[in-house]
Amino acid sequence: MNFWRLLRCELKAILSESAIVLTVFGGLLLYSVLYPLPYLNQTTTEQPTVLVDLDQSNLSRRLGRYLDATPQISINHRATSLNEAQALIASDQSRGVVVIPKNFKRDLLRAKSPTVAIAANANYMLVYSAIAEGAVKANLAISKEVKGAILLAKGGQSTAVGIAIDPIELSSVPIFNLNLGYLGYLVPALFVLLLHQTLLIGTGILGASQWRQAGYWREVSAWQLVLARCCAFGLIYSGFSLYYFGWCFYLYDVSRLAGIAELLLLVLPWLLASTAFGICLSSAFQRRDRPTQFYVIVSMPILFVSGFVWPSALIPDWLVTASYAIPAIPAIHAMLQLNQMGGAWVDSLPYWLGLWLMFVIYGLAACWLVGRRQSIAPPETAA
Amino acid sequence: MTSNAMPTTSSTDKSPRQRGMLALSRRLFLDSIESRWQLFLLTGAPVLLMTLLYLIFNVGIVRDLDIAVVDLDHSHSSRLLTRYLEASPRLRVSSFNNAEEARRQVRLGRYSALITLPYGLQSKLANSRQPSIDIRYNGQYLLLGKQANSAIKLALSAGLKKLSTKVSLLKGLNRQQSQFMLSPIQQQLTPLNNPNSNYLAFLLPAITIALWQVISVLSISNSCSRLLLQPALFQQHSTAKLWIAQLLAATLPLWLLGVSALALLYGIIALPLAGSLALLALGLAMMLLALFSVIALIAIIVKDNVRAISVCAALFAPAFAFMGVTFPSSDMPVAAQLWREVMPSTHFMQLLLDQLSRAANMSDLWNLLHLSLFSLLLLPLALFSRHYRSNSSRYQHTGTNGGATR
């Protein structure tokens, strides 16, 4: 059997297996829409907050207006007491509270710093940080006005006042993913993982359904089969990679800093290594309904160990080291470096070479394992 | 096989197999865990996965975020600021002499932020020429970048306060005046329900529920397809009885699993919980009923576990994103809000989040009501079962597909 016929057989086997088509083609198309769907609005804005103004002065009302004017906070209730605010938060009508203390204005005039209390429900981390950020911003704005007024009253010049308010300017700007959007944060790594997991599922189901029966896969040598399978899945997944990393990234406005050549160069060893890895694992599956189950339940730990949700420094070292045996992990890091953070190709070289090394190791292991499977006679008689 | 099934169908009532519902349910359960994988799903898998996740999030509170500092001033003031950064428990400072090298390292993703203390910081400060300190934090690692940014601002503002106090004292303000000038309004920030912003308390429950849902979905699907491989049972028992027995067999172990997960989270790890644990246990049961209704329907329509699992994976794997924990549901677009409604985990998670924030009250019934609506799917299930039953009896008579595995 020559290579082209083998490749045709592989593709035919993949496309005629309804479960693979459902997971790989249906799943990937569905996931490309479904996973980013909740994050389309990118950031948390206008969080419902209750304002408890115990002072009722012109200054406290101005602070209230400033709070409402920040993009993060929307004052949806005004309470007259802390208990009332508590009830509103308990019933989830508001997620945060800002308390302006009694004698707020009087204390400011007497140069006694009043304390504004800000609290928010930290069970929603993003909501908490949004409300805190907005409230701090509004407070700073009022503080600056107060300082400016005092300095002007003391006879300062308006240009000097600006500097005296802020002796040192802190200019804090995000780099990469400039709008701090959730899509730009999650989508690049998630998409690598989605492609990786469905690829493993595909090889797993294909393997599990073939081991039990006779077929073309017994007629060729193990290395030919592994190579052909890598090519077949590589072919399908390079198409999906183009769709995911090209069109979807464009659609979701995720930064695309790497050139197409660099990206293709990265995707090549990753797909090969993943397929070889998948073939290795597939030899352990006897039943066709197992691979999907196995890969679905392990995908969440893989996502969290990959180090972009939770700092790798805080995860046990051995766990992080072990995770590099999964082709998706170096691929996620290399993808973030190259495409999201505009790193130089040279800097991702270790990951790239690591992926090639993985391809070699997993490829050899796959040959051996497939060879063993081929040597077992098909247990057809039992069925 | 066929000859064996025939008499039992004709005389359902007198059959010795026709014992109580519980016995049937027990038989179905024992039958389902004959599969080693199913047994692993119910025992080993949750233990392993929870251990793994606990190891990952064990630390709970973000600390030692790596940041890079480039000090171009090398003055007393810039070193003071660096020391303040070093003193912050949330940060771990690496100093660079070479700005180019620091930038390269940041691009590699090794550092969550890059701070540049500019040349002339001290002299500009002394001359009131407003030096500017650059903080560049990594937005690609969104949460870590934001954490680093706020920790840096906190640390620097403490240092700057010290520097500015000196400047304003030199200008002839007294200490009290300068103190007031630095921060006229004090702020007090309180994270409610999770006093030290512990990630474990915030993320682990959601992940646990998501994992538990995935395991439940898979295990229910396995068990239902195993049932559907035995059409003889549909002949022996009434549809309602069989499905109720199956419901018990498939979901009771999962309920126990879920309850022990809750016990682990709120008993052993002792995360804060304001509401009622009993209500959550009830919620778990309702959620299982909902999941069972959905999956049994899928299983009987698809009739093949491989495809049923694929469909379930497609439906339930993204559930975590829609829970509204990491990203608040109020900021999701309408389509996502709708998808949220058809995910049982959403409603349970809402119940859980409410219990984390406050004591249980009547409004919790609303979430339970949502969950119970899923059981309406049991009606089409009954319909399909009837169809399946008449089909399978035909198969049995012709003997093409009788008995299957047993």
HADDOCK unambig.tbl for C-alpha pairs under 7 A between the chains (distance, minus, plus):
assign (segid A and resid 19 and name CA) (segid B and resid 306 and name CA) 6.22 0.50 0.50
assign (segid A and resid 19 and name CA) (segid B and resid 307 and name CA) 5.30 0.50 0.50
assign (segid A and resid 19 and name CA) (segid B and resid 310 and name CA) 6.65 0.50 0.50
assign (segid A and resid 22 and name CA) (segid B and resid 310 and name CA) 6.75 0.50 0.50
assign (segid A and resid 23 and name CA) (segid B and resid 310 and name CA) 5.93 0.50 0.50
assign (segid A and resid 27 and name CA) (segid B and resid 314 and name CA) 5.93 0.50 0.50
assign (segid A and resid 35 and name CA) (segid B and resid 318 and name CA) 6.13 0.50 0.50
assign (segid A and resid 35 and name CA) (segid B and resid 321 and name CA) 6.94 0.50 0.50
assign (segid A and resid 37 and name CA) (segid B and resid 336 and name CA) 5.88 0.50 0.50
assign (segid A and resid 38 and name CA) (segid B and resid 321 and name CA) 6.81 0.50 0.50
assign (segid A and resid 38 and name CA) (segid B and resid 322 and name CA) 6.29 0.50 0.50
assign (segid A and resid 38 and name CA) (segid B and resid 332 and name CA) 4.96 0.50 0.50
assign (segid A and resid 38 and name CA) (segid B and resid 333 and name CA) 6.53 0.50 0.50
assign (segid A and resid 38 and name CA) (segid B and resid 336 and name CA) 5.25 0.50 0.50
assign (segid A and resid 39 and name CA) (segid B and resid 332 and name CA) 6.25 0.50 0.50
assign (segid A and resid 40 and name CA) (segid B and resid 332 and name CA) 6.93 0.50 0.50
assign (segid A and resid 40 and name CA) (segid B and resid 333 and name CA) 6.71 0.50 0.50
assign (segid A and resid 41 and name CA) (segid B and resid 331 and name CA) 6.47 0.50 0.50
assign (segid A and resid 41 and name CA) (segid B and resid 332 and name CA) 6.35 0.50 0.50
assign (segid A and resid 41 and name CA) (segid B and resid 333 and name CA) 6.74 0.50 0.50
assign (segid A and resid 44 and name CA) (segid B and resid 331 and name CA) 5.97 0.50 0.50
assign (segid A and resid 90 and name CA) (segid B and resid 357 and name CA) 6.65 0.50 0.50
assign (segid A and resid 90 and name CA) (segid B and resid 358 and name CA) 5.81 0.50 0.50
assign (segid A and resid 108 and name CA) (segid B and resid 184 and name CA) 6.87 0.50 0.50
assign (segid A and resid 111 and name CA) (segid B and resid 180 and name CA) 6.15 0.50 0.50
assign (segid A and resid 112 and name CA) (segid B and resid 180 and name CA) 6.84 0.50 0.50
assign (segid A and resid 113 and name CA) (segid B and resid 180 and name CA) 6.24 0.50 0.50
assign (segid A and resid 113 and name CA) (segid B and resid 184 and name CA) 5.00 0.50 0.50
assign (segid A and resid 113 and name CA) (segid B and resid 185 and name CA) 5.19 0.50 0.50
assign (segid A and resid 113 and name CA) (segid B and resid 186 and name CA) 6.14 0.50 0.50
assign (segid A and resid 114 and name CA) (segid B and resid 185 and name CA) 5.47 0.50 0.50
assign (segid A and resid 114 and name CA) (segid B and resid 186 and name CA) 5.97 0.50 0.50
assign (segid A and resid 115 and name CA) (segid B and resid 185 and name CA) 5.92 0.50 0.50
assign (segid A and resid 115 and name CA) (segid B and resid 186 and name CA) 4.38 0.50 0.50
assign (segid A and resid 115 and name CA) (segid B and resid 187 and name CA) 5.32 0.50 0.50
assign (segid A and resid 115 and name CA) (segid B and resid 188 and name CA) 6.78 0.50 0.50
assign (segid A and resid 116 and name CA) (segid B and resid 186 and name CA) 6.13 0.50 0.50
assign (segid A and resid 116 and name CA) (segid B and resid 187 and name CA) 4.94 0.50 0.50
assign (segid A and resid 116 and name CA) (segid B and resid 188 and name CA) 6.24 0.50 0.50
assign (segid A and resid 117 and name CA) (segid B and resid 187 and name CA) 5.89 0.50 0.50
assign (segid A and resid 117 and name CA) (segid B and resid 188 and name CA) 4.74 0.50 0.50
assign (segid A and resid 117 and name CA) (segid B and resid 189 and name CA) 6.22 0.50 0.50
assign (segid A and resid 118 and name CA) (segid B and resid 188 and name CA) 5.91 0.50 0.50
assign (segid A and resid 118 and name CA) (segid B and resid 189 and name CA) 4.88 0.50 0.50
assign (segid A and resid 118 and name CA) (segid B and resid 190 and name CA) 6.18 0.50 0.50
assign (segid A and resid 119 and name CA) (segid B and resid 189 and name CA) 5.70 0.50 0.50
assign (segid A and resid 119 and name CA) (segid B and resid 190 and name CA) 4.48 0.50 0.50
assign (segid A and resid 119 and name CA) (segid B and resid 191 and name CA) 5.73 0.50 0.50
assign (segid A and resid 119 and name CA) (segid B and resid 192 and name CA) 6.26 0.50 0.50
assign (segid A and resid 120 and name CA) (segid B and resid 190 and name CA) 6.70 0.50 0.50
assign (segid A and resid 120 and name CA) (segid B and resid 191 and name CA) 5.51 0.50 0.50
assign (segid A and resid 120 and name CA) (segid B and resid 192 and name CA) 5.53 0.50 0.50
assign (segid A and resid 121 and name CA) (segid B and resid 191 and name CA) 6.10 0.50 0.50
assign (segid A and resid 121 and name CA) (segid B and resid 192 and name CA) 4.75 0.50 0.50
assign (segid A and resid 121 and name CA) (segid B and resid 193 and name CA) 6.42 0.50 0.50
assign (segid A and resid 122 and name CA) (segid B and resid 191 and name CA) 5.04 0.50 0.50
assign (segid A and resid 122 and name CA) (segid B and resid 192 and name CA) 5.38 0.50 0.50
assign (segid A and resid 122 and name CA) (segid B and resid 193 and name CA) 6.14 0.50 0.50
assign (segid A and resid 122 and name CA) (segid B and resid 194 and name CA) 5.62 0.50 0.50
assign (segid A and resid 122 and name CA) (segid B and resid 197 and name CA) 6.68 0.50 0.50
assign (segid A and resid 123 and name CA) (segid B and resid 193 and name CA) 6.66 0.50 0.50
assign (segid A and resid 123 and name CA) (segid B and resid 194 and name CA) 6.62 0.50 0.50
assign (segid A and resid 123 and name CA) (segid B and resid 202 and name CA) 5.48 0.50 0.50
assign (segid A and resid 124 and name CA) (segid B and resid 325 and name CA) 5.80 0.50 0.50
assign (segid A and resid 124 and name CA) (segid B and resid 326 and name CA) 6.88 0.50 0.50
assign (segid A and resid 124 and name CA) (segid B and resid 328 and name CA) 6.92 0.50 0.50
assign (segid A and resid 125 and name CA) (segid B and resid 326 and name CA) 6.99 0.50 0.50
assign (segid A and resid 126 and name CA) (segid B and resid 326 and name CA) 6.85 0.50 0.50
assign (segid A and resid 126 and name CA) (segid B and resid 327 and name CA) 6.55 0.50 0.50
assign (segid A and resid 127 and name CA) (segid B and resid 328 and name CA) 6.93 0.50 0.50
assign (segid A and resid 128 and name CA) (segid B and resid 191 and name CA) 6.95 0.50 0.50
assign (segid A and resid 143 and name CA) (segid B and resid 183 and name CA) 6.93 0.50 0.50
assign (segid A and resid 143 and name CA) (segid B and resid 184 and name CA) 5.77 0.50 0.50
assign (segid A and resid 143 and name CA) (segid B and resid 185 and name CA) 6.09 0.50 0.50
assign (segid A and resid 147 and name CA) (segid B and resid 181 and name CA) 6.27 0.50 0.50
assign (segid A and resid 163 and name CA) (segid B and resid 128 and name CA) 6.70 0.50 0.50
assign (segid A and resid 163 and name CA) (segid B and resid 130 and name CA) 5.94 0.50 0.50
assign (segid A and resid 167 and name CA) (segid B and resid 125 and name CA) 6.63 0.50 0.50
assign (segid A and resid 167 and name CA) (segid B and resid 128 and name CA) 6.69 0.50 0.50
assign (segid A and resid 167 and name CA) (segid B and resid 130 and name CA) 5.20 0.50 0.50
assign (segid A and resid 167 and name CA) (segid B and resid 164 and name CA) 6.63 0.50 0.50
assign (segid A and resid 168 and name CA) (segid B and resid 130 and name CA) 5.04 0.50 0.50
assign (segid A and resid 168 and name CA) (segid B and resid 131 and name CA) 5.26 0.50 0.50
assign (segid A and resid 168 and name CA) (segid B and resid 132 and name CA) 5.72 0.50 0.50
assign (segid A and resid 169 and name CA) (segid B and resid 130 and name CA) 6.44 0.50 0.50
assign (segid A and resid 169 and name CA) (segid B and resid 131 and name CA) 6.21 0.50 0.50
assign (segid A and resid 169 and name CA) (segid B and resid 132 and name CA) 4.45 0.50 0.50
assign (segid A and resid 169 and name CA) (segid B and resid 133 and name CA) 6.14 0.50 0.50
assign (segid A and resid 170 and name CA) (segid B and resid 132 and name CA) 5.80 0.50 0.50
assign (segid A and resid 170 and name CA) (segid B and resid 133 and name CA) 5.02 0.50 0.50
assign (segid A and resid 170 and name CA) (segid B and resid 134 and name CA) 6.32 0.50 0.50
assign (segid A and resid 171 and name CA) (segid B and resid 132 and name CA) 6.71 0.50 0.50
assign (segid A and resid 171 and name CA) (segid B and resid 133 and name CA) 6.09 0.50 0.50
assign (segid A and resid 171 and name CA) (segid B and resid 134 and name CA) 5.16 0.50 0.50
assign (segid A and resid 171 and name CA) (segid B and resid 135 and name CA) 6.01 0.50 0.50
assign (segid A and resid 172 and name CA) (segid B and resid 134 and name CA) 6.11 0.50 0.50
assign (segid A and resid 172 and name CA) (segid B and resid 135 and name CA) 4.47 0.50 0.50
assign (segid A and resid 172 and name CA) (segid B and resid 136 and name CA) 5.90 0.50 0.50
assign (segid A and resid 173 and name CA) (segid B and resid 135 and name CA) 6.25 0.50 0.50
assign (segid A and resid 173 and name CA) (segid B and resid 136 and name CA) 5.13 0.50 0.50
assign (segid A and resid 173 and name CA) (segid B and resid 137 and name CA) 6.48 0.50 0.50
assign (segid A and resid 174 and name CA) (segid B and resid 136 and name CA) 5.43 0.50 0.50
assign (segid A and resid 174 and name CA) (segid B and resid 137 and name CA) 4.82 0.50 0.50
assign (segid A and resid 174 and name CA) (segid B and resid 138 and name CA) 5.75 0.50 0.50
assign (segid A and resid 174 and name CA) (segid B and resid 139 and name CA) 5.29 0.50 0.50
assign (segid A and resid 175 and name CA) (segid B and resid 136 and name CA) 5.91 0.50 0.50
assign (segid A and resid 175 and name CA) (segid B and resid 137 and name CA) 5.87 0.50 0.50
assign (segid A and resid 175 and name CA) (segid B and resid 138 and name CA) 5.24 0.50 0.50
assign (segid A and resid 175 and name CA) (segid B and resid 139 and name CA) 5.69 0.50 0.50
assign (segid A and resid 176 and name CA) (segid B and resid 138 and name CA) 6.27 0.50 0.50
assign (segid A and resid 176 and name CA) (segid B and resid 139 and name CA) 5.45 0.50 0.50
assign (segid A and resid 176 and name CA) (segid B and resid 140 and name CA) 5.56 0.50 0.50
assign (segid A and resid 177 and name CA) (segid B and resid 139 and name CA) 5.15 0.50 0.50
assign (segid A and resid 177 and name CA) (segid B and resid 140 and name CA) 5.20 0.50 0.50
assign (segid A and resid 178 and name CA) (segid B and resid 139 and name CA) 6.39 0.50 0.50
assign (segid A and resid 180 and name CA) (segid B and resid 139 and name CA) 5.51 0.50 0.50
assign (segid A and resid 180 and name CA) (segid B and resid 142 and name CA) 6.50 0.50 0.50
assign (segid A and resid 185 and name CA) (segid B and resid 140 and name CA) 5.23 0.50 0.50
assign (segid A and resid 185 and name CA) (segid B and resid 141 and name CA) 6.30 0.50 0.50
assign (segid A and resid 185 and name CA) (segid B and resid 142 and name CA) 5.98 0.50 0.50
assign (segid A and resid 288 and name CA) (segid B and resid 306 and name CA) 6.19 0.50 0.50
assign (segid A and resid 289 and name CA) (segid B and resid 305 and name CA) 6.18 0.50 0.50
assign (segid A and resid 289 and name CA) (segid B and resid 306 and name CA) 4.38 0.50 0.50
assign (segid A and resid 289 and name CA) (segid B and resid 309 and name CA) 6.93 0.50 0.50
assign (segid A and resid 292 and name CA) (segid B and resid 310 and name CA) 6.83 0.50 0.50
assign (segid A and resid 293 and name CA) (segid B and resid 218 and name CA) 6.61 0.50 0.50
assign (segid A and resid 297 and name CA) (segid B and resid 214 and name CA) 6.86 0.50 0.50
assign (segid A and resid 301 and name CA) (segid B and resid 53 and name CA) 6.43 0.50 0.50
assign (segid A and resid 305 and name CA) (segid B and resid 56 and name CA) 6.81 0.50 0.50
assign (segid A and resid 308 and name CA) (segid B and resid 141 and name CA) 5.63 0.50 0.50
assign (segid A and resid 314 and name CA) (segid B and resid 59 and name CA) 6.55 0.50 0.50
assign (segid A and resid 315 and name CA) (segid B and resid 55 and name CA) 6.93 0.50 0.50
assign (segid A and resid 315 and name CA) (segid B and resid 56 and name CA) 4.95 0.50 0.50
assign (segid A and resid 316 and name CA) (segid B and resid 56 and name CA) 6.99 0.50 0.50
assign (segid A and resid 337 and name CA) (segid B and resid 107 and name CA) 6.54 0.50 0.50
assign (segid A and resid 337 and name CA) (segid B and resid 108 and name CA) 5.61 0.50 0.50
assign (segid A and resid 337 and name CA) (segid B and resid 109 and name CA) 6.75 0.50 0.50
assign (segid A and resid 341 and name CA) (segid B and resid 107 and name CA) 5.58 0.50 0.50
assign (segid A and resid 342 and name CA) (segid B and resid 107 and name CA) 6.85 0.50 0.50
assign (segid A and resid 343 and name CA) (segid B and resid 107 and name CA) 5.41 0.50 0.50
assign (segid A and resid 343 and name CA) (segid B and resid 108 and name CA) 6.38 0.50 0.50
